[in-house]
């Protein structure tokens, strides 16, 4: 079940005189996750580094952002499809997630399951986790902003990333 909902992106910039302008105003289609078809991603923007260089002329969606972007940041819209779940995973990033519509379950490796509703915000700090859409009919839309982070250290040992 593929989502048909486009995501509108408005990006500001400057003209040659330094005046603020709308640089991009377009509707972006979601794309299936590369490893499976449990969710669709719509990359909105990425940066190559932090702090951000606002003089960078590259459109942020043209950068290969992967899941996270080493040294940079990523914002994307995720449509978790009805009845689907992601694999357990962990990234060396600090992620802010804002549920826009539908419901989503955040499942941790110990089985703790937290239900999220529209307007709820998750701050994901390098934990191993899974996303699950409990609905059989409704897509859950969540916006994620990811920035690179140091790995979590437990007793001096860094936890490794776990990619699906």
OpenMM code with the backbone's topology and positions (N, CA, C; nanometers):
from openmm import Vec3, app, unit

residues = "UNK UNK UNK UNK UNK UNK UNK UNK UNK UNK UNK UNK UNK UNK UNK UNK UNK UNK UNK UNK UNK UNK UNK UNK UNK UNK UNK UNK UNK UNK UNK UNK UNK UNK UNK UNK UNK UNK UNK UNK UNK UNK UNK UNK UNK UNK UNK UNK UNK UNK UNK UNK UNK UNK UNK UNK UNK UNK UNK UNK UNK UNK UNK UNK UNK UNK UNK UNK UNK UNK UNK UNK UNK UNK UNK UNK UNK UNK UNK UNK UNK UNK UNK UNK UNK UNK UNK UNK UNK UNK UNK UNK UNK UNK UNK UNK UNK UNK UNK UNK UNK UNK UNK UNK UNK UNK UNK UNK UNK UNK UNK UNK UNK UNK UNK UNK UNK UNK UNK UNK UNK UNK UNK UNK UNK UNK UNK UNK UNK UNK UNK UNK UNK UNK UNK UNK UNK UNK UNK UNK UNK UNK UNK UNK UNK UNK UNK UNK UNK UNK UNK UNK UNK UNK UNK UNK UNK UNK UNK UNK UNK UNK UNK UNK".split()
positions = [
    Vec3(0.0851, -0.1187, 0.0000),
    Vec3(0.0000, 0.0000, 0.0000),
    Vec3(0.0885, 0.1234, 0.0000),
    Vec3(0.1073, 0.1833, -0.1103),
    Vec3(0.1919, 0.3018, -0.1237),
    Vec3(0.1117, 0.4277, -0.0932),
    Vec3(0.1775, 0.5197, -0.0204),
    Vec3(0.1149, 0.6479, 0.0106),
    Vec3(0.1100, 0.7327, -0.1158),
    Vec3(0.0065, 0.8121, -0.1288),
    Vec3(-0.0030, 0.9030, -0.2428),
    Vec3(0.0081, 1.0481, -0.1983),
    Vec3(0.0380, 1.0683, -0.0719),
    Vec3(0.0399, 1.2020, -0.0154),
    Vec3(0.1749, 1.2706, -0.0386),
    Vec3(0.1740, 1.3760, -0.1187),
    Vec3(0.2948, 1.4537, -0.1438),
    Vec3(0.3251, 1.5422, -0.0234),
    Vec3(0.4505, 1.5816, -0.0089),
    Vec3(0.4929, 1.6707, 0.0983),
    Vec3(0.5400, 1.8009, 0.0351),
    Vec3(0.4763, 1.9112, 0.0729),
    Vec3(0.5170, 2.0416, 0.0194),
    Vec3(0.6385, 2.0911, 0.0970),
    Vec3(0.7376, 2.1413, 0.0225),
    Vec3(0.8617, 2.1933, 0.0795),
    Vec3(0.8807, 2.3353, 0.0293),
    Vec3(0.8977, 2.4290, 0.1209),
    Vec3(0.9256, 2.5681, 0.0874),
    Vec3(1.0621, 2.6016, 0.1467),
    Vec3(1.1558, 2.6452, 0.0616),
    Vec3(1.2925, 2.6750, 0.1040),
    Vec3(1.3221, 2.8212, 0.0717),
    Vec3(1.3723, 2.8937, 0.1710),
    Vec3(1.4074, 3.0337, 0.1491),
    Vec3(1.5533, 3.0474, 0.1091),
    Vec3(1.5876, 3.1637, 0.0568),
    Vec3(1.7251, 3.1952, 0.0185),
    Vec3(1.7380, 3.3456, 0.0040),
    Vec3(1.8372, 3.3893, -0.0718),
    Vec3(1.8615, 3.5325, -0.0932),
    Vec3(1.8872, 3.5585, -0.2402),
    Vec3(1.8469, 3.6754, -0.2862),
    Vec3(1.8833, 3.7157, -0.4210),
    Vec3(2.0203, 3.7836, -0.4172),
    Vec3(2.0650, 3.8311, -0.5317),
    Vec3(2.1995, 3.8892, -0.5419),
    Vec3(2.2145, 4.0196, -0.4625),
    Vec3(2.1030, 4.0799, -0.4217),
    Vec3(2.1081, 4.2024, -0.3407),
    Vec3(2.0970, 4.1737, -0.1915),
    Vec3(2.0799, 4.0445, -0.1556),
    Vec3(2.0672, 4.0082, -0.0152),
    Vec3(1.9248, 4.0061, 0.0357),
    Vec3(1.8297, 4.0240, -0.0552),
    Vec3(1.6886, 4.0205, -0.0154),
    Vec3(1.6432, 3.8754, 0.0011),
    Vec3(1.5568, 3.8516, 0.1000),
    Vec3(1.5008, 3.7185, 0.1210),
    Vec3(1.4083, 3.6827, 0.0052),
    Vec3(1.4193, 3.5579, -0.0420),
    Vec3(1.3355, 3.5089, -0.1512),
    Vec3(1.2923, 3.3661, -0.1222),
    Vec3(1.1871, 3.3230, -0.1893),
    Vec3(1.1509, 3.1812, -0.1893),
    Vec3(1.2351, 3.1169, -0.2987),
    Vec3(1.3237, 3.0258, -0.2601),
    Vec3(1.4147, 2.9607, -0.3539),
    Vec3(1.3499, 2.8379, -0.4175),
    Vec3(1.2798, 2.7590, -0.3353),
    Vec3(1.2130, 2.6382, -0.3841),
    Vec3(1.0747, 2.6313, -0.3215),
    Vec3(0.9774, 2.5899, -0.3994),
    Vec3(0.8422, 2.5638, -0.3501),
    Vec3(0.7917, 2.4486, -0.4345),
    Vec3(0.8016, 2.3283, -0.3807),
    Vec3(0.7648, 2.2122, -0.4607),
    Vec3(0.7032, 2.1029, -0.3746),
    Vec3(0.6334, 2.0111, -0.4393),
    Vec3(0.5720, 1.8967, -0.3735),
    Vec3(0.6575, 1.7741, -0.4037),
    Vec3(0.6963, 1.7036, -0.2981),
    Vec3(0.7871, 1.5902, -0.3119),
    Vec3(0.7139, 1.4591, -0.2867),
    Vec3(0.7372, 1.3592, -0.3709),
    Vec3(0.6728, 1.2291, -0.3502),
    Vec3(0.7531, 1.1437, -0.2522),
    Vec3(0.6849, 1.0641, -0.1696),
    Vec3(0.7567, 0.9723, -0.0816),
    Vec3(0.8175, 0.8570, -0.1613),
    Vec3(0.9245, 0.8012, -0.1071),
    Vec3(0.9932, 0.6874, -0.1691),
    Vec3(1.0020, 0.5745, -0.0664),
    Vec3(0.9876, 0.4504, -0.1117),
    Vec3(1.0015, 0.3370, -0.0208),
    Vec3(1.1397, 0.3351, 0.0427),
    Vec3(1.1452, 0.2819, 0.1640),
    Vec3(1.2731, 0.2589, 0.2305),
    Vec3(1.3545, 0.1628, 0.1451),
    Vec3(1.4859, 0.1815, 0.1400),
    Vec3(1.5670, 0.0950, 0.0544),
    Vec3(1.5649, -0.0521, 0.0953),
    Vec3(1.5609, -0.0829, 0.2251),
    Vec3(1.5749, -0.2215, 0.2687),
    Vec3(1.4442, -0.3004, 0.2693),
    Vec3(1.3290, -0.2317, 0.2810),
    Vec3(1.2010, -0.3015, 0.2802),
    Vec3(1.0909, -0.2005, 0.2505),
    Vec3(0.9690, -0.2458, 0.2551),
    Vec3(0.8587, -0.1574, 0.2200),
    Vec3(0.7672, -0.1344, 0.3399),
    Vec3(0.8265, -0.1089, 0.4589),
    Vec3(0.7474, -0.0837, 0.5781),
    Vec3(0.7124, 0.0637, 0.5932),
    Vec3(0.7899, 0.1505, 0.5295),
    Vec3(0.7682, 0.2947, 0.5419),
    Vec3(0.8181, 0.3627, 0.4153),
    Vec3(0.7748, 0.4878, 0.3995),
    Vec3(0.8216, 0.5702, 0.2885),
    Vec3(0.8871, 0.6944, 0.3463),
    Vec3(0.9973, 0.7361, 0.2866),
    Vec3(1.0695, 0.8545, 0.3309),
    Vec3(1.0538, 0.9645, 0.2272),
    Vec3(1.0449, 1.0863, 0.2737),
    Vec3(1.0538, 1.2024, 0.1869),
    Vec3(1.1625, 1.2916, 0.2439),
    Vec3(1.2780, 1.2937, 0.1794),
    Vec3(1.3871, 1.3790, 0.2240),
    Vec3(1.3482, 1.5235, 0.1964),
    Vec3(1.3554, 1.6081, 0.2975),
    Vec3(1.3199, 1.7485, 0.2845),
    Vec3(1.4450, 1.8339, 0.2677),
    Vec3(1.5483, 1.8042, 0.3449),
    Vec3(1.6708, 1.8825, 0.3409),
    Vec3(1.7800, 1.8065, 0.4131),
    Vec3(1.9036, 1.8375, 0.3816),
    Vec3(2.0189, 1.7865, 0.4556),
    Vec3(2.1263, 1.8934, 0.4535),
    Vec3(2.2162, 1.8845, 0.5488),
    Vec3(2.3315, 1.9742, 0.5511),
    Vec3(2.4567, 1.8895, 0.5566),
    Vec3(2.5646, 1.9413, 0.5018),
    Vec3(2.6896, 1.8662, 0.4965),
    Vec3(2.7674, 1.8740, 0.6263),
    Vec3(2.7383, 1.9760, 0.7081),
    Vec3(2.8157, 1.9950, 0.8304),
    Vec3(2.7356, 2.0762, 0.9308),
    Vec3(2.7829, 2.0712, 1.0545),
    Vec3(2.7293, 2.1544, 1.1622),
    Vec3(2.8455, 2.2283, 1.2254),
    Vec3(2.8381, 2.3587, 1.2528),
    Vec3(2.7241, 2.4418, 1.2170),
    Vec3(2.7055, 2.4478, 1.0659),
    Vec3(2.5853, 2.4823, 1.0280),
    Vec3(2.5441, 2.4838, 0.8879),
    Vec3(2.6038, 2.6033, 0.8149),
    Vec3(2.6439, 2.5817, 0.6905),
    Vec3(2.6899, 2.6892, 0.6033),
    Vec3(2.5730, 2.7310, 0.5145),
    Vec3(2.5070, 2.8409, 0.5491),
    Vec3(2.3929, 2.8870, 0.4699),
    Vec3(2.4339, 2.9454, 0.3347),
    Vec3(2.5650, 2.9463, 0.3047),
    Vec3(2.6115, 2.9861, 0.1720),
    Vec3(2.6236, 2.8670, 0.0779),
    Vec3(2.6047, 2.7473, 0.1294),
    Vec3(2.6124, 2.6257, 0.0485),
    Vec3(2.5025, 2.6310, -0.0573),
    Vec3(2.5386, 2.6279, -0.1872),
    Vec3(2.4386, 2.6402, -0.2931),
    Vec3(2.3664, 2.5097, -0.3275),
    Vec3(2.4020, 2.3992, -0.2622),
    Vec3(2.3426, 2.2697, -0.2946),
    Vec3(2.2022, 2.2597, -0.2365),
    Vec3(2.1074, 2.2150, -0.3185),
    Vec3(1.9737, 2.1838, -0.2690),
    Vec3(1.9889, 2.0615, -0.1786),
    Vec3(1.9434, 2.0722, -0.0549),
    Vec3(1.9635, 1.9673, 0.0449),
    Vec3(1.9085, 1.8321, 0.0079),
    Vec3(1.8125, 1.8238, -0.0838),
    Vec3(1.7616, 1.6919, -0.1234),
    Vec3(1.8519, 1.6247, -0.2261),
    Vec3(1.9482, 1.6970, -0.2799),
    Vec3(2.0397, 1.6397, -0.3780),
    Vec3(2.1597, 1.5716, -0.3124),
    Vec3(2.1749, 1.5878, -0.1817),
    Vec3(2.2856, 1.5268, -0.1082),
    Vec3(2.2469, 1.3843, -0.0712),
    Vec3(2.3403, 1.2894, -0.0807),
    Vec3(2.3137, 1.1519, -0.0400),
    Vec3(2.3140, 1.1473, 0.1123),
    Vec3(2.1940, 1.1521, 0.1711),
    Vec3(2.1820, 1.1646, 0.3162),
    Vec3(2.1855, 1.0310, 0.3887),
    Vec3(2.1614, 0.9209, 0.3203),
    Vec3(2.1550, 0.7932, 0.3900),
    Vec3(2.0501, 0.7986, 0.4996),
    Vec3(2.0683, 0.7180, 0.6039),
    Vec3(1.9777, 0.7229, 0.7184),
    Vec3(2.0124, 0.8443, 0.8034),
    Vec3(2.1413, 0.8582, 0.8334),
    Vec3(2.1917, 0.9779, 0.9010),
    Vec3(2.3064, 1.0311, 0.8169),
    Vec3(2.3454, 1.1539, 0.8391),
    Vec3(2.4506, 1.2156, 0.7585),
    Vec3(2.5675, 1.2506, 0.8497),
    Vec3(2.6786, 1.1810, 0.8340),
    Vec3(2.7965, 1.2043, 0.9170),
    Vec3(2.8346, 1.3516, 0.9131),
    Vec3(2.8394, 1.4138, 1.0309),
    Vec3(2.8797, 1.5529, 1.0424),
    Vec3(2.7720, 1.6532, 1.0077),
    Vec3(2.6566, 1.6075, 0.9616),
    Vec3(2.5536, 1.6997, 0.9162),
    Vec3(2.4199, 1.6772, 0.9832),
    Vec3(2.3153, 1.7149, 0.9124),
    Vec3(2.1800, 1.6988, 0.9632),
    Vec3(2.0867, 1.6586, 0.8494),
    Vec3(1.9738, 1.5996, 0.8866),
    Vec3(1.8756, 1.5539, 0.7896),
    Vec3(1.7366, 1.5822, 0.8459),
    Vec3(1.6452, 1.6284, 0.7612),
    Vec3(1.5036, 1.6320, 0.7966),
    Vec3(1.4286, 1.5552, 0.6896),
    Vec3(1.3400, 1.4669, 0.7372),
    Vec3(1.2603, 1.3884, 0.6432),
    Vec3(1.1243, 1.3613, 0.7027),
    Vec3(1.0299, 1.3346, 0.6147),
    Vec3(0.8970, 1.2907, 0.6531),
    Vec3(0.8926, 1.1402, 0.6321),
    Vec3(0.8436, 1.0682, 0.7321),
    Vec3(0.8305, 0.9234, 0.7220),
    Vec3(0.6827, 0.8885, 0.7288),
    Vec3(0.6361, 0.8145, 0.6311),
    Vec3(0.5003, 0.7598, 0.6323),
    Vec3(0.5111, 0.6119, 0.6661),
    Vec3(0.4811, 0.5781, 0.7928),
    Vec3(0.4831, 0.4379, 0.8348),
    Vec3(0.3513, 0.3766, 0.7903),
    Vec3(0.3610, 0.2802, 0.7037),
    Vec3(0.2437, 0.2231, 0.6387),
    Vec3(0.1624, 0.1385, 0.7359),
    Vec3(0.0309, 0.1267, 0.7111),
    Vec3(-0.0577, 0.0536, 0.8022),
    Vec3(-0.0101, -0.0896, 0.8272),
    Vec3(-0.0095, -0.1274, 0.9557),
    Vec3(0.0253, -0.2637, 0.9939),
    Vec3(0.1713, -0.3001, 0.9783),
    Vec3(0.2564, -0.2057, 0.9436),
    Vec3(0.3975, -0.2364, 0.9184),
    Vec3(0.4830, -0.1976, 1.0381),
    Vec3(0.6048, -0.2531, 1.0416),
    Vec3(0.7004, -0.2194, 1.1459),
    Vec3(0.8406, -0.2180, 1.0877),
    Vec3(0.9249, -0.1344, 1.1447),
    Vec3(1.0641, -0.1277, 1.1011),
    Vec3(1.1428, -0.2376, 1.1707),
    Vec3(1.2607, -0.2699, 1.1202),
    Vec3(1.3502, -0.3575, 1.1952),
    Vec3(1.4042, -0.2824, 1.3168),
    Vec3(1.4526, -0.3554, 1.4167),
    Vec3(1.5238, -0.2925, 1.5289),
    Vec3(1.6482, -0.2262, 1.4705),
    Vec3(1.6781, -0.1039, 1.5159),
    Vec3(1.7943, -0.0325, 1.4642),
    Vec3(1.8432, 0.0709, 1.5645),
    Vec3(1.9697, 0.1114, 1.5478),
    Vec3(2.0292, 0.2174, 1.6282),
    Vec3(2.1248, 0.2952, 1.5389),
    Vec3(2.1193, 0.4273, 1.5505),
    Vec3(2.2119, 0.5135, 1.4773),
    Vec3(2.2800, 0.6069, 1.5752),
    Vec3(2.4007, 0.6492, 1.5397),
    Vec3(2.4732, 0.7475, 1.6196),
    Vec3(2.4220, 0.8857, 1.5814),
    Vec3(2.3024, 0.9150, 1.6329),
    Vec3(2.2386, 1.0426, 1.6016),
    Vec3(2.1460, 1.0816, 1.7159),
    Vec3(2.1164, 1.2098, 1.7199),
    Vec3(2.0109, 1.2626, 1.8051),
    Vec3(1.8959, 1.2936, 1.7114),
    Vec3(1.7807, 1.2297, 1.7354),
    Vec3(1.6670, 1.2412, 1.6449),
    Vec3(1.5503, 1.3058, 1.7174),
    Vec3(1.4893, 1.4046, 1.6523),
    Vec3(1.3654, 1.4633, 1.7017),
    Vec3(1.2553, 1.4164, 1.6087),
    Vec3(1.1529, 1.3529, 1.6636),
    Vec3(1.0408, 1.3050, 1.5843),
    Vec3(0.9117, 1.3693, 1.6298),
    Vec3(0.8339, 1.4204, 1.5354),
    Vec3(0.7061, 1.4834, 1.5658),
    Vec3(0.5972, 1.4087, 1.4889),
    Vec3(0.5039, 1.3473, 1.5622),
    Vec3(0.3942, 1.2752, 1.4978),
    Vec3(0.2953, 1.3777, 1.4426),
    Vec3(0.2686, 1.3680, 1.3131),
    Vec3(0.1773, 1.4602, 1.2460),
    Vec3(0.0367, 1.4017, 1.2396),
    Vec3(0.0263, 1.2747, 1.2012),
    Vec3(-0.1051, 1.2108, 1.1909),
    Vec3(-0.0910, 1.0612, 1.2140),
    Vec3(-0.2012, 0.9990, 1.2530),
    Vec3(-0.2010, 0.8566, 1.2814),
    Vec3(-0.1410, 0.8285, 1.4176),
    Vec3(-0.1163, 0.7013, 1.4443),
    Vec3(-0.0553, 0.6582, 1.5697),
    Vec3(0.0659, 0.5721, 1.5383),
    Vec3(0.1588, 0.5718, 1.6313),
    Vec3(0.2837, 0.4982, 1.6136),
    Vec3(0.3253, 0.4405, 1.7477),
    Vec3(0.3860, 0.3231, 1.7444),
    Vec3(0.4403, 0.2638, 1.8656),
    Vec3(0.5921, 0.2659, 1.8571),
    Vec3(0.6557, 0.3103, 1.9641),
    Vec3(0.8005, 0.3053, 1.9797),
    Vec3(0.8298, 0.1844, 2.0670),
    Vec3(0.9017, 0.0856, 2.0114),
    Vec3(0.9319, -0.0383, 2.0819),
    Vec3(1.0819, -0.0421, 2.1091),
    Vec3(1.1192, -0.0618, 2.2357),
    Vec3(1.2606, -0.0715, 2.2735),
    Vec3(1.3016, -0.2176, 2.2823),
    Vec3(1.4327, -0.2418, 2.2916),
    Vec3(1.4825, -0.3794, 2.2872),
    Vec3(1.4387, -0.4637, 2.4062),
    Vec3(1.3953, -0.4012, 2.5161),
    Vec3(1.3461, -0.4785, 2.6301),
    Vec3(1.1961, -0.5049, 2.6208),
    Vec3(1.1345, -0.4653, 2.5065),
    Vec3(0.9930, -0.4897, 2.4852),
    Vec3(0.9020, -0.3771, 2.5299),
    Vec3(0.9569, -0.2731, 2.5943),
    Vec3(0.8742, -0.1595, 2.6337),
    Vec3(0.8162, -0.0963, 2.5083),
    Vec3(0.6853, -0.0725, 2.5121),
    Vec3(0.6118, -0.0221, 2.3968),
    Vec3(0.5406, 0.1064, 2.4385),
    Vec3(0.5707, 0.2163, 2.3716),
    Vec3(0.5097, 0.3456, 2.4023),
    Vec3(0.4298, 0.3929, 2.2828),
    Vec3(0.3007, 0.4200, 2.3038),
    Vec3(0.2129, 0.4649, 2.1961),
    Vec3(0.2262, 0.6161, 2.1817),
    Vec3(0.2381, 0.6610, 2.0559),
    Vec3(0.2516, 0.8034, 2.0234),
    Vec3(0.1334, 0.8473, 1.9389),
    Vec3(0.0895, 0.9721, 1.9635),
    Vec3(-0.0290, 1.0276, 1.8981),
    Vec3(0.0069, 1.1590, 1.8295),
    Vec3(-0.0800, 1.2109, 1.7418),
    Vec3(-0.0511, 1.3384, 1.6755),
    Vec3(-0.0157, 1.4478, 1.7765),
    Vec3(0.0929, 1.5182, 1.7458),
    Vec3(0.1422, 1.6238, 1.8334),
    Vec3(0.2482, 1.5765, 1.9311),
    Vec3(0.2609, 1.4453, 1.9524),
    Vec3(0.3645, 1.3933, 2.0419),
    Vec3(0.5015, 1.4095, 1.9776),
    Vec3(0.6019, 1.4309, 2.0621),
    Vec3(0.7394, 1.4508, 2.0161),
    Vec3(0.8296, 1.3490, 2.0850),
    Vec3(0.9128, 1.2838, 2.0061),
    Vec3(1.0099, 1.1871, 2.0570),
    Vec3(1.1493, 1.2473, 2.0428),
    Vec3(1.2302, 1.2354, 2.1469),
    Vec3(1.3724, 1.2684, 2.1386),
    Vec3(1.4455, 1.1350, 2.1509),
    Vec3(1.4971, 1.0884, 2.0393),
    Vec3(1.5603, 0.9568, 2.0297),
    Vec3(1.7109, 0.9751, 2.0445),
    Vec3(1.7705, 0.9173, 2.1490),
    Vec3(1.9098, 0.9433, 2.1844),
    Vec3(1.9976, 0.8192, 2.1703),
    Vec3(2.0067, 0.7653, 2.0511),
    Vec3(2.0984, 0.6561, 2.0246),
    Vec3(2.0571, 0.5217, 2.0814),
    Vec3(1.9282, 0.5027, 2.1126),
    Vec3(1.8834, 0.3740, 2.1645),
    Vec3(1.8465, 0.2812, 2.0494),
    Vec3(1.8540, 0.1514, 2.0774),
    Vec3(1.8066, 0.0554, 1.9788),
    Vec3(1.6544, 0.0523, 1.9912),
    Vec3(1.5860, 0.0573, 1.8756),
    Vec3(1.4415, 0.0715, 1.8785),
    Vec3(1.3794, 0.0240, 1.7475),
    Vec3(1.2480, 0.0190, 1.7499),
    Vec3(1.1680, -0.0211, 1.6341),
    Vec3(1.0449, 0.0685, 1.6308),
    Vec3(0.9963, 0.0971, 1.5112),
    Vec3(0.8715, 0.1715, 1.4941),
    Vec3(0.7666, 0.0756, 1.4430),
    Vec3(0.6442, 0.0858, 1.4970),
    Vec3(0.5353, -0.0026, 1.4544),
    Vec3(0.4079, 0.0805, 1.4389),
    Vec3(0.3405, 0.0642, 1.3242),
    Vec3(0.2105, 0.1281, 1.3036),
    Vec3(0.1039, 0.0274, 1.3441),
    Vec3(0.0296, 0.0555, 1.4540),
    Vec3(-0.0686, -0.0414, 1.5024),
    Vec3(-0.1975, -0.0463, 1.4210),
    Vec3(-0.2180, 0.0501, 1.3321),
    Vec3(-0.3417, 0.0550, 1.2543),
    Vec3(-0.3332, -0.0356, 1.1319),
    Vec3(-0.4452, -0.0954, 1.0989),
    Vec3(-0.4535, -0.1768, 0.9766),
    Vec3(-0.4915, -0.0934, 0.8548),
    Vec3(-0.5335, 0.0339, 0.8775),
    Vec3(-0.5851, 0.1135, 0.7667),
    Vec3(-0.5248, 0.2539, 0.7541),
    Vec3(-0.4656, 0.3081, 0.8608),
    Vec3(-0.4211, 0.4470, 0.8599),
    Vec3(-0.2685, 0.4571, 0.8581),
    Vec3(-0.2163, 0.5333, 0.7643),
    Vec3(-0.0729, 0.5618, 0.7610),
    Vec3(-0.0400, 0.6606, 0.8722),
    Vec3(0.0736, 0.6413, 0.9383),
    Vec3(0.1202, 0.7365, 1.0389),
    Vec3(0.2281, 0.8228, 0.9751),
    Vec3(0.2109, 0.9549, 0.9827),
    Vec3(0.3114, 1.0479, 0.9299),
    Vec3(0.3862, 1.1100, 1.0474),
    Vec3(0.5194, 1.1000, 1.0411),
    Vec3(0.6059, 1.1566, 1.1445),
    Vec3(0.7210, 1.2295, 1.0766),
    Vec3(0.7564, 1.3446, 1.1302),
    Vec3(0.8688, 1.4224, 1.0787),
    Vec3(0.9879, 1.3993, 1.1700),
    Vec3(1.1032, 1.3663, 1.1109),
    Vec3(1.2265, 1.3445, 1.1871),
    Vec3(1.3331, 1.4448, 1.1466),
    Vec3(1.4012, 1.5000, 1.2462),
    Vec3(1.5216, 1.5802, 1.2267),
    Vec3(1.6336, 1.5029, 1.2954),
    Vec3(1.7378, 1.4671, 1.2196),
    Vec3(1.8486, 1.3880, 1.2723),
    Vec3(1.9780, 1.4672, 1.2632),
    Vec3(2.0553, 1.4651, 1.3716),
    Vec3(2.1890, 1.5234, 1.3707),
    Vec3(2.2865, 1.4183, 1.4221),
    Vec3(2.4063, 1.4203, 1.3672),
    Vec3(2.5066, 1.3232, 1.4094),
    Vec3(2.5367, 1.3408, 1.5577),
    Vec3(2.5620, 1.2286, 1.6261),
    Vec3(2.5956, 1.2303, 1.7683),
    Vec3(2.7074, 1.1293, 1.7943),
    Vec3(2.7759, 1.1478, 1.9046),
    Vec3(2.8733, 1.0481, 1.9471),
    Vec3(2.7990, 0.9236, 1.9915),
    Vec3(2.8604, 0.8053, 1.9781),
    Vec3(2.7941, 0.6832, 2.0254),
    Vec3(2.7735, 0.6892, 2.1766),
    Vec3(2.6671, 0.6233, 2.2216),
    Vec3(2.6449, 0.6082, 2.3649),
    Vec3(2.7533, 0.5150, 2.4180),
    Vec3(2.8126, 0.5505, 2.5325),
    Vec3(2.9144, 0.4676, 2.5971),
    Vec3(2.8569, 0.4053, 2.7225),
    Vec3(2.8700, 0.2745, 2.7343),
    Vec3(2.8293, 0.2028, 2.8543),
    Vec3(2.9553, 0.1418, 2.9149),
    Vec3(2.9922, 0.1914, 3.0338),
    Vec3(3.1120, 0.1453, 3.1039),
    Vec3(3.2354, 0.1552, 3.0143),
    Vec3(3.2443, 0.2647, 2.9374),
    Vec3(3.3600, 0.2904, 2.8530),
    Vec3(3.3574, 0.2245, 2.7165),
    Vec3(3.2533, 0.1482, 2.6871),
    Vec3(3.2434, 0.0807, 2.5580),
    Vec3(3.1331, 0.1453, 2.4751),
    Vec3(3.1675, 0.1958, 2.3551),
    Vec3(3.0641, 0.2568, 2.2719),
    Vec3(2.9685, 0.1509, 2.2140),
    Vec3(2.8395, 0.1839, 2.2142),
    Vec3(2.7412, 0.0962, 2.1516),
    Vec3(2.7494, 0.1137, 2.0002),
    Vec3(2.7487, 0.0015, 1.9303),
    Vec3(2.7604, 0.0067, 1.7833),
    Vec3(2.6264, 0.0386, 1.7185),
    Vec3(2.6344, 0.1014, 1.6013),
    Vec3(2.5139, 0.1235, 1.5231),
    Vec3(2.4601, -0.0110, 1.4776),
    Vec3(2.3287, -0.0196, 1.4658),
    Vec3(2.2630, -0.1401, 1.4142),
    Vec3(2.1751, -0.0946, 1.2984),
    Vec3(2.2145, -0.1339, 1.1780),
    Vec3(2.1376, -0.0972, 1.0589),
    Vec3(2.0639, -0.2194, 1.0074),
    Vec3(1.9416, -0.1976, 0.9571),
    Vec3(1.8650, -0.3110, 0.9040),
    Vec3(1.9332, -0.3736, 0.7843),
] * unit.nanometer
topology = app.Topology()
chain = topology.addChain("A")
for resn in residues:
    res = topology.addResidue(resn, chain)
    for name in ("N", "CA", "C"):
        topology.addAtom(name, app.Element.getBySymbol(name[0]), res)
